[in-house]
Amino acid sequence: QYYDAQGLVVHSTQAGILMARALVATARQPGILQEQQTALLQEAMSLCRQAISQARQHNLQGEIYKGHYLLGGIFALQNNLLKATKHYAAAIGQIERMLDDLVYDLSPAFLHTTWAVYEDMIALRLQQSRPEKAFSTLEQARSMALRQHLYGHSIMHRENEQAGKAVSPMVLRTQYELRDWQEQHRKYSTLLAEIDPSLSPELNRDIIVIELKRCEEKLNELLERLYLYEASLPSRSPASRSRKAGRREQAASRIQRIDIAQVRQHLSADHLLLSYYMHQGKLVIFAITAEDLLVHELPDGQAELEHLLLILHANFQAQGWFGASGSQKTISRLLKKLYDLLIAPAASLLPSSSGYLTIVPYDSLHKLPFHALCDGSHYLIENYRINYLPASSLLTHLAQRNSQQNDPAETSARFPLVFGYSDHGHLQRVQDEAKTIASLLGGDCYNEEEATIARLIQQAPSSLIIHLATHGQSRLDAPNFSYVRLADGQLNAIDASSLDLQHCELVTLSGCETGLALSGGGDEQLGLARAFLAAGAASLVISLWSVEDTSTNELMQHFYQHLLQGESKVQALRSAQCNLLRQADSVYAHPYFWAAFRLVGDVGPLKYRTNQKS
């Protein structure tokens, strides 16, 4: 009442929602009488409706979704599932209208705070025995920022180019400032990597670390500012604005309206898609084929999974077991248990031998090499061609991309680009790897001091294949600064996302931890891989842990040899991994050596070689 009297509408609306939450919490307490609970919930509903009405009048978008979400929870508590569904859907609709106004890198942070709405809607759909609706809600939010960028940003980019749009002075100034700070960051990261206190006592390591941190904070600030400026740029004319807004709205509706029928359009008769989800200790598996949908729920599956993953990663990280038969047996038992938990429930829908298996992981499952799971006699990769996607709906994006890039003349004019950087001799085989692969592909090879970020930025737009053999590191504390090292510094996720890879068929990041990422809101995978996908790469080959130099060299040679024999990307990686794991007398048969790398994205063969041969 005080807030109303003072005309403080925002505070009044927020207070109403807080009071409604308190009433609902009281109504949930054990031992409360039915009549008291009903009265409390009725009062909470009245407060919610009043808050939603006020919020609409004053355009308080956040309070609108919070009011609907709370109403949905109240109706769910009363077992009125239809009305709960209605209000959860209204809350999600409001959240996505707000997401349209957020810049690319802020969406995951916002979704992190609103993710509970999607979780409750998914749980409600499963409770209603509507698994197809539960899957649609999950896919609606999964990797939304990446999907918005791929669909929406590419449309605006093409329109701006076609219109010859002048760059705003504010954008131009921010771009130059961003470039300067990136140079500073590279300088300090190179100093930190090369510092030897015994030879350079005047260089203080702590000071360099502080300067690096300052650079990272400034770069994040500039990146956010740049996205805001670009998002607010006006179009040249009202007609142009109208056409562009219409096309962007169409793109947004394609992102939001995701159903199982869209996914099935891109699944062949011998193709199974496994999409995973976890909530409140429950593990949910959606198994989808061109004809069937199977949903398997394990009430206590998340705890069992996390326990097994912890032991598995500890074994992979241990350094004293290389080649030890005891370790192999321990790993095999773990991989069998994980197979029983994650794959066996969908065994009835598994494709025939050499069929396709697409994995859409969730949360901690992004760090699991599914292709190394074992049924007791064979690894999964021995039976199937396996690729990964951050979201099932990217099948549609990849199909559209392939249909738009079928010009043989344009493809044959582009060539592979191969970099090898040994990090001052620490990686002994990367130069050999780079030279061999460049020779196989007939591409340009740059080793050591020639392998620079500047050269990559310059040549990436004309490269159909990019192979980077170097040291990599995941930065889960600051995903924008996960990197691969080149001669002039760290190529981080900010650099990678600004590359022009619209014509790139394949990016191989042959280094350590290039596929590790931080899970943000909406299960957005924040790190290097997302940056390369956002830049336009159709496929990535990336690693899940610190890889061994010599085995990686051998794996990559096999991979490209099979690619050039006409095999698809997914089959070529499968063949290369099987080559290593079937070396019975070799230490490389251990999953540590061959299972780190996985294929994300498009599975098809290289157009580059196909077109050259034709």
BAMI-394602 format. One record per residue: x, y negated, z negated of N, C-alpha, C in turn; residue in one letter. Coordinates in steps of 0.1 Angstrom, whole numbers, plus 5000, padded with zeros to 4 digits. Layout:
BEGIN
XYZXYZXYZA;...
This chain:
BEGIN
500850125000500050005000500949875000Q;502049884992502949764992503449735006Y;503949845013504449825027503349775036Y;502149815035501049765043500849625040D;500849585027500549445024501549355028A;502849405029503949315033504149315049Q;503349395056503449405070504649485075G;505149575066506349655070505849785076L;505449785088504849895095505750015095V;507049995098507950105099508050185086V;508250105075508350165062507050235058H;505950165061504650225058504450365065S;504750365077504650495085505550605079T;506750565077507750665071507350705057Q;506750615049506350655036505150755037A;504250725046503150815048503550965051G;504550975060505051105064505751175052I;506551095045507151145033506151195022L;505151115020504051165011503451285016M;503151295029502551415034503451535032A;504751525034505651635032505651675017R;505651585008505551614994504351694991A;503151654996501951724994502051864999L;502551885011502752025017503652105008V;504752045004505652124995504952164982A;504152084977503352114965502352224968T;501752214979500752324983501352454985A;502652464989503352584991503852654978R;503752584967504252644955503452764950Q;504152864946503452984941502552964929P;501453034929500553024918499452914919G;499552824929498552714931497252774935I;496152724929494852764933494452734947L;493552814953493152794967492552654969Q;491652624959490952494961491952374960E;492952384951493952284950494752274963Q;495152384968495952394981495152324992Q;493952364994493052305004493052155003T;492852104991492651954989494051884992A;495151944988496451884991496751885006L;496351995013496651995027495751905035L;494451885030493551795037494151645035Q;494651615023495151485021496451465030E;497251565031498451555039498051535054A;497051605059496651595072496151445075M;495451395065494951255067496051155068S;497151175059498251085060499051105073L;499151225078499851245091499151175102C;497851195103497051135114497150975113R;497150925101497250785099498650735104Q;499650815100501050775104501250785119A;500650885126500750905140500050785147I;498850745142498150635148498950505147S;499550475135500350355133501550365142Q;502150475143503350495151503050465166A;501950515171501550495185501350345188R;500750275178500450135180501750045181Q;502750095174503950015173505150085179H;504850185187505950255195507050305186N;506650365175507650435167507750575171L;508650605181508650735187509050845178Q;510050825169510450925160509350975151G;508550875146507550905136506350985143E;506150965156505151035163505451185163I;506651225167506951365167506951425153Y;507451345143507551395129506051425124K;505151335128503751355123503151475130G;503351495143502751615149503451745144H;504751735142505451855137504851895123Y;504651795115504151825101502751875102L;501851825111500551875113500552015118L;501452045127501652185132501952275120G;502852235111503152315100502052345090G;501152235089500052255080499052355086I;498752345099497852435105498352575105F;499752595107500352725106500152785092A;500252695082500052745068498652785066L;497752725073496352765072495952875081Q;496952925088496753035098495852995110N;495852865113495152815124496152805136N;496452915142497652915151497452835164L;496152825168495852745180496152595178L;495752545167495952405164497452375161K;498052475154499552465151500252455164A;499952545174500552535187500352405194T;499152355193498852225200499752115194K;499952105181500751995175502252015177H;502652145176504052165179504452125193Y;503452155203503652115217503751965218A;502851895211502851745211504151695206A;504651755195505951715189507151735199A;507151845206508151875216508051785228I;506851755232506651655243507251525240G;507051475227507551345223509051355222Q;509651455217511051475216511651465229I;511151525239511751525253511551395260E;510551315256510451175261511551095255R;511851115243512951045236514351085242M;514451215245515651265251515951205265L;514951175272515051105285515850975284D;515650905272516350775270517650785264D;518150915260519450925254520450955264L;521750915261522850945271523251085269V;524051135279524451275280525051335267Y;525951265261526651325250525951305236D;524851225236524051205224522951305223L;522551365234521351465234521651585224S;522851645224523051755215522951715200P;523351595197523351545183521851525179A;521051475188519651445185518951585184F;519151675193518551805193518851885180L;520051855175520451925162519551885151H;519051755151518151715140516651755143T;516351785156514951815159514751965163T;515852045162515852185166514752265158W;514452225146513552305138512152305145A;511852205152510552205159510452315169V;511552335177511552435187511552575180Y;512352585169512452715162511052755157E;510252665151508952695146508052735157D;508152665169507352695180507652835186M;508952875187509353005191508753115182I;508953085169508453185159506953205160A;506253095162504753095164504353175176L;505053155187504753225200504953375198R;506053415191506353555188505253615179L;504853535169503753575160502453595168Q;502253515179501053535187501153645197Q;502253715197502553815207502553755221S;503153635222503353565235504853555238R;505453665241506953655242507353565254P;506553565265506953485276506953335273E;506053295264505953155260507153125250K;507453225242508553205233509853185241A;510053265251511253255260511253125267F;510153075272510052945278510452835269S;509952835257510252735247511752735244T;512352845242513752855240514552805252L;514252835264514952785276514752645278E;513552595273513252445275514252365268Q;514752415257515752335249517152375251A;517452495255518752545256519652465266R;520852425261521752355270521052235278S;520152165271519352065278520251955284M;521251905276522051795280522851835293A;523351955294524051995306523052005318L;521852055315520952075326520451935331R;520251845322519851705325520951645334Q;522151665330523251605337523351665351H;523251795353523351865366522251825375L;520951815370519851775378519751625380Y;519751555369519451415370520651325375G;521851345368522951265371523351285386H;523351405391523751425405522851355415S;521551345411520551265420520951125420I;521151065408521550925407522850895414M;523750985412525150965419524950965434H;524151055439524051055454523250935459R;522250885451521550775455522350645455E;523150635444524050515443525050515455N;525650635458526550635469525850595482E;524650655485523950625497523650475498Q;523250415487522850275487524050175487A;525250235486526450155485526450055473G;525950115462525650025450526949965444K;526949835442528049775435528149815421A;529349825416529549865402529449745393V;528649755382528549645373529849605367S;530149475365531349435359531549495345P;530449515338530549575324530949725325M;530449795335530849935337532249945341V;532649855351534049855356535049825345L;534749725336535649695325535749815315R;534649875313534649995303535450115309T;535250135322536050235329537550215328Q;537950095330539350055329539850075315Y;539050035306539450045292539550195288E;538550275293538550415290539850475296L;540250435308541450495314542650455306R;542750335302543950285294544050375281D;542950395274542950465262543250615264W;542850665276543150805279544750815281Q;545250715288546750715290547450715276E;546950635267547550625254547450765247Q;546350825248546050955242547051055248H;547251055261548151155267549551125262R;549950995261551350965257551551025243K;550650995234550851045220550751195219Y;549851255227549751405226551051465232S;551651405242552951455247554051445237T;554051325231555051295220554951405209L;553751435205553551525194553951665198L;553751705210554051835215555551855216A;556251745219557751755222558651715211E;558051665200558851605189559651715182I;560951675180561851765173562451675162D;562051685149562451595139563951605137P;564651715140566051725138566851635148S;566151615160566851535171566351395171L;565051375166564451245167563951205153S;564751185143564251155129563551025129P;563750935138563050805138561550825142E;561150935148559750955151559051025140L;558050965134557351015123556051085128N;556051215126554951305131553551255125R;553551215113552251165107551751045114D;552650955117552150835124551550865138I;552250955145551650995158550351065157I;550151145147548851205144547751105141V;548051005134547150895131546750815143I;547750785152547550715164546650805174E;546850935174546051025182544651015177L;544451025164543051015159542350885162K;543150775162542550645165542150645180R;543050695189542650705203541350785205C;541250895198540050985200538850915196E;538850835184537750765180537350655190E;538350585195538050485205537450545218K;538050655222537550715235536150765233L;535750815222534350855220533450735220N;533850625214533050505214532950455229E;533950455236533950395250533050485259L;533150625257532450715265530950695263L;530550675250529150655247528650525253E;529550415252529150285258529050295273R;529850375279529850385294528550455298L;528150565291526950625295525750535293Y;525750455282524650355280524550255291L;525750205295525750105306525250165319Y;525750285322525350345335523850375335E;523350425324521950455323521050335324A;521550215321520650095321520850015333S;521650065343521849985355520549975363L;520249855368519049835376519249875390P;518149905397518249935411518149805419S;518349815432518449695440517149635443R;516049715444514749665448513649735440S;512449675439511349745433511049875439P;511049875453510750005460511850105457A;513050065457514150155454513950215440S;513650125431513450165417512350265416R;511250245423510150335422510450465428S;511150475440511550605446512550675436R;513450605431514450665422513850725409K;512950635404512250685391511450805394A;510750805406509950925409510751055411G;511951035417512751155419513351205406R;513751105397514251145384513151215376R;511951165377510851225369510651365374E;510751385387510551525393511651605388Q;512951555387514051635382513851675367A;513351575360513051595345511951705344A;510951695352509851795351510351935354S;511351945364511852075367512652125355R;513352035348514152075336513152125325I;512052055323511252085312510252205314Q;509752215326508852325329509652445333R;509952525324510652655326509852765322I;509652865331508852985327509553105332D;509153215328509753345332509653375347I;508653315353508553345368509653275375A;510053155371511253095377512453175376Q;512753235365513853315363513853435372V;512653505372512553625380512753605395R;512453485400512753465414514153485418Q;515053475408516553485411517153615406H;516253715403516753845398516453945409L;517454015413517254125423516654245416S;516354355424515754475418516754545408A;517954515410519054585402519754495393D;518954405386519554295379518754275365H;519454285354518954255341519554135335L;518654045330519153935322518853955307L;519853935299519653945285519853815278L;518853755272518953635265518753655250S;519653595242519653615228519253495220Y;518753515208518253405200518253455185Y;518653365176518653395162517953285154M;517153335144516453235135516053295122H;516453235111516153275097516453425095Q;517653465100518153595098517753695108G;516853655117516253745127517053735140K;517353855146517953855159516953895169L;516753815180515753835190516453855204V;516053965211516653995224515553985234I;515653895244514753895256515453965267F;514854075272515354155283514454135295A;514954075306514154035317514654095330I;513754155337514054205351513054135360T;513154165373512254115383510754155380A;510554255373509254305370508854315356E;509754325347509454355333510054255323D;509454245311509954165300509854255288L;510954275281510954345268511554255258L;510954245246511354165235511654255223V;512854245218513154325206513554235195H;512954255183513254165171513854255160E;514954215155515654275144515554185132L;514654215122514454115111515754075103P;516654175102517954145094519154155104D;518954135116519954155126521054055126G;520753935122521753825122522853855112Q;522553895100523553925090524454035094A;523854145100524754255105525654205116E;525054125125525854075136527053995131L;526753905122527853815118528953895111E;528553995103529554075096530454155107H;529854205117530654285127531554185135L;531054065138531853975146533053925138L;532853905125533953865116535053965116L;534754095115535754195115536354215129I;535554195140536054215153537154105156L;536753975153537653865156538953875147H;538853925135539953945126540954045133A;540354155139541254255145541954195158N;541154115165541754055177542853955174F;542753885162543753785159544953845152Q;544853965147545954025140547054055150A;548354035145549454045154550254175153Q;550054255142550854365139550354495145G;549254495152548654625157548854655171W;549554565179549654585194550054735197F;549254795204549654935209549355045199G;548955005186548755105176547355175178A;547455315178546255385181545155365170S;545555335158544555315147543755185150G;544455085156543754965159542754985170S;543155065180542255095192540955165187Q;541155255177539955325172539055235164K;539655145156538855055149538054955158T;538754905168538054815178536954895185I;537255015189536155095196534955115187S;535155145174534055165165533155035164R;533854925163533154795162532354765175L;533054785186532354765199531154855201L;531254975196530055065197528955015188K;529254975176528254925167527554795173K;528354715179527754595186526954625198L;527354735205526554785216525254835211Y;525254905200523954965195523054845190D;523654745185522854625180522254545192L;523154515202522854415212522354465225L;522754585229522454635243521554755242I;521754845233520854965232519354935232A;518954835224517454805224516854785238P;517654745248517254715261517654825271A;518054945266518555045274517655095285A;516355085282515355135292515355045305S;515854915304515854825315517254805321L;518254875316519554855322519554905336L;520254825345520354865359521154995362P;521055035374521855155378523355115378S;524155215379525655195379525955085390S;526854995385527354875394526254775396S;525154785388524154675389524554555382G;523754455382524054315377523554305363Y;524354245354523954215340524354075337L;523353985335523653845332523353825317T;524353775310524253755295524053605292I;523053565285522853435280522953435265V;524153405259524453425245523753315237P;523853325224523353225215524253215203Y;524653085200525353055188526653135188D;526953215177528153295176528353395187S;527353435194527453535204528253475216L;528353345217529153285228530653325227H;531053375215532453415214532653565215K;531653635219531653785220531853825234L;532953905237533053965251532054085253P;530854055257529854155259530354265268F;531154225278531654325288532554425282H;533054405270533854505263533054585253A;531754565252531054655243531054795249L;530954895240531155035244530055125239C;529555205249528455295246528855425239D;530155435237530655555231531655625240G;531455605253532355665263532855565273S;532155465276532555365286532255225281H;533155135285532954995283531854945292Y;531154845288530054795296530554745310L;531754695311532254645324532554755333I;532654875328532854995337531655035344E;530454995338529155035344528454925352N;528754805348527954695354528854575358Y;528254485367528854365370528254255361R;529154195353528654105342529053965344I;528153875343528453735342527653665331N;528053545328527453475317526853335321Y;525853295314525253165317524953095303L;525152965303524752885290523252875289P;522452895300521052885300520452965312A;519353045310518853125321518353035332S;517852915329517352825340518452785350S;519752795346520852755356520852845368L;520152965367519953045379519352965391L;518352885387517752795397518752695403T;519452635394520452535399521452595408H;521952715404522952775413522452815426L;521152865427520552895439520452775448A;519952665442519852535450521252485455Q;522252505447523552455451524052535462R;523852665462524352755473523552725486N;522252695485521552665497521952535503S;522452445495522852315501524252305506Q;525052415504526452415508526752525517Q;526252525529526452635538527052585552N;527752475551528452425563529852485564D;530052585573531352645575532452555578P;532152455586533252355590533752275578A;532752235570533152155558533952245548E;533552365547534252455538535652495542T;535752515555537152555560538152435559S;537652315558538552195557539052175543A;538652255533539052245520539852365515R;540852345507541852445504541952465489F;542552575484542752605470543852515465P;543752485452544752415444545252495432L;546552515431547052595420548152525412V;547952515399548852455390549452555381F;550752545378551452625368552352535359G;552052535346552852455337553252545325Y;554552565323555052665313555152595299S;554852465298555052395285556452415280D;557352365288558852365285559352515282H;558852605291559352735290558752835280G;557752785273557052865263556252975269H;555752955281554953055288555753095300L;556353205299557453245309556853295322Q;555653335323555153395335554153305343R;553953185338552953105345553353055359V;554653025360555152985373555053095384Q;555353215379555253335388553753355392D;552853335382551453355384550953255395E;551353125393550953015401551453035416A;552753075417553253095431552653215438K;552353325430551753435437550353415441T;549553345433548153315436548053215447I;548953115447548953015458549253085471A;550253175471550653255483549453335488S;548753405479547653485482546553405489L;546253295483545153205487545453115499L;546753095501547153005512546952865507G;547052835494546752705489547952625485G;547752505480548852415475549252455461D;550552465458550952505445551852395439C;551552365427552352265420552752315406Y;554052325404554652385392555352275383N;555352295370556052215361555752065362E;556751985365556551845365555651795376E;555451875386554451835397553051865393E;552851945382551451985378550951875369A;550451765374549951655366548451635367T;547951565357546551535356546251435368I;547151345371546851245382546751325395A;547551425397547451495410546151575410R;545751635399544451715399543251625402L;543251505395542151415398542051375413I;543251355419543351315433542851425442Q;543251545440543051655449541851735446Q;541251725434540151815431538951805441A;538551675446537451675454537551755467P;538851775472539051855484539451995482S;539252045470539652185466538452275464S;538352385471537352485469537652575457L;538852595454539252675443540352605435I;540252605422541252545413541652645403I;542952665403543552765393544552695384H;544352685371545252615362545852725353L;547152755355547852845346548752765336A;548352765324548952675314548552715300T;548952635290548552655277547152575275H;546252645267545052575264544752585249G;543852495244543552495230542152435229Q;541352515221539952465218540052375205S;539252265206539252165194537752165189R;537452265180536152265175535752145166L;536852085161536651965153536251845162D;536751845174536451735184536451795198A;535251845202535151925214535551845227P;535351715226535751635238537251635241N;538051685231539451685232540051825232F;539151925235539652055239540452035252S;541552115254542352075265543152195271Y;543652175283544752255289545852155291V;547052195289548252105289548852105303R;549051985308549751965321550951875319L;551751855329553051785327552951645321A;551851575324551751435319550751425308D;550451535301549551535289548551635289G;547551615280546451705278545251665287Q;544851765296543651745304542551795295L;541751695289540751725280539351725286N;538351755278536951765284536451635290A;536951525285536551395291537151385305I;538351415306539051425320538251515329D;537951635324537351745332535951695337A;535151635328533851605332533851485342S;534851415344534951305353535551345367S;535951475368536451525381535251535391L;535551535403534551555414534651705419D;533851795414533951935417532651985424L;531951885431530751925438530952035448Q;532152045454532352145464533252255459H;533452265447534352365441533652495438C;534152605444533452735442533952795430E;535152775425535652855414536752765407L;536652755394537752705385538152815376V;539452845376540052945367540952875357T;540652885345541452825334542252935328L;543352965333544153075329545053035317S;544453035306545152985294544453035281G;544852995270544353035257543052955254C;542053025249540852965243540152865252E;540252885265539552785274538052795274T;537552905269536052925269535452905255G;536252875245535652855232535052715231L;533952705224533152585223532552565209A;532152445206531352415194529852425198L;529052495191527652505193526952375188S;526352295196525652175192524152205192G;523352095191521852115191521452165204G;520352255204519952315216520952415221G;521752465212522852565216523752515227D;523852375228524752315237526152355234E;526952405244528252455242529252345245Q;529752275235530552155236532052195237L;532652165249534052195251534452185266G;535552245269536052235283535152295293L;534552415290533752485300532552405304A;531852345295530752265298531152145306R;532352085303532851975311533052005326A;533652125328533852165342532552195349F;531652255342530352285348529552145351L;529652055342529051925344529651855356A;530951875359531651805370531251875383A;530551985383530052045395530552185399G;531452245391532052375395530952475395A;530952565405529952665406530252785397A;531452815395531852935386533152895378S;533252955367534452945358534853075354L;536153095354536753215347537553155335V;537153185323537653125311537853225300I;538653195290539153285280538553255266S;538453365258537753355245538753355233L;540053395236541053385226542453365232W;543453365223544853335227545253455235S;545553435248545853555257547353575258V;547753695261549153735263549553705277E;550753655279551253595291551353695303D;552053805300552253905311550953975316T;550154015306548954085310547953985317S;547953865313547153765320547653745335T;548953745337549453735350549053845359N;549053965354548654085361547154085364E;546354045354544954045356544553945367L;545153825367544853725377545253765391M;546353835392546753875405545753975411Q;545354075402544354175406542954105410H;542654005402541353935404541353865418F;542353795422542353725435542553825446Y;543353925444543454035455542054085458Q;541354115448539954175450539054075457H;539153945453538353835459538653825474L;539953835477540353825491540053945500L;539654055493539254175500537754165503Q;537054055499535654035502534754065490G;535254105479534454125468533853995462E;532754005456532153885449532953855437S;532753735432533553685420533353785408K;532053825406531753905394532354045396V;532354095408532954225411534454225410Q;535054115415536554105415537054095401A;536454025392536854025378536654155372L;535554225375535354355370536354455374R;536754445387537754535392539154515385S;539454385383540754345377540754395363A;539654385356539654425342539754575341Q;539054645350539054795350540454845354C;541154765362542554805365543454815353N;543254715344544054715332543554815322L;542254825319541754915309541955065312L;542155095325542355235329543855275329R;544755185325546155215324546355285311Q;546055415311545955495298547255485290A;548355485297549655485290550255355287D;549455245290549855115288549155045276S;549854955270549254875259548154795264V;548154765277547154675283545754735283Y;545654865280544354925280543554875268A;544154815258543454765247542654645251H;541354625246540554515250541154375248P;542054365238542654235236543254185248Y;543854265257544654225268543754195281F;542654265282541854245294540454185292W;539954175280538554135277538353985274A;539553915273539353775269538653695280A;538853725292538353645303536953685307F;536053585310534753615315534353515326R;533353555334532853475345531653405341L;531653275342530453195339529953125351V;528653145355528153075366527853165378G;528053115390527753185402528553315404D;527953425409528553555410529053585424V;528653505434528853545448530253545453G;530453595465531853595471532253455474P;533553445477534153315481533753275495L;533153155497532853105510534053075517K;535053035510536352985516536953095524Y;537053215519537753325527536753375538R;535453385534534553435544534553345557T;534553215555534553125566535853115573N;536953135566538253135573538353255583Q;537853365578537953485586537053485598K;535853415596534953405607535453305617S;
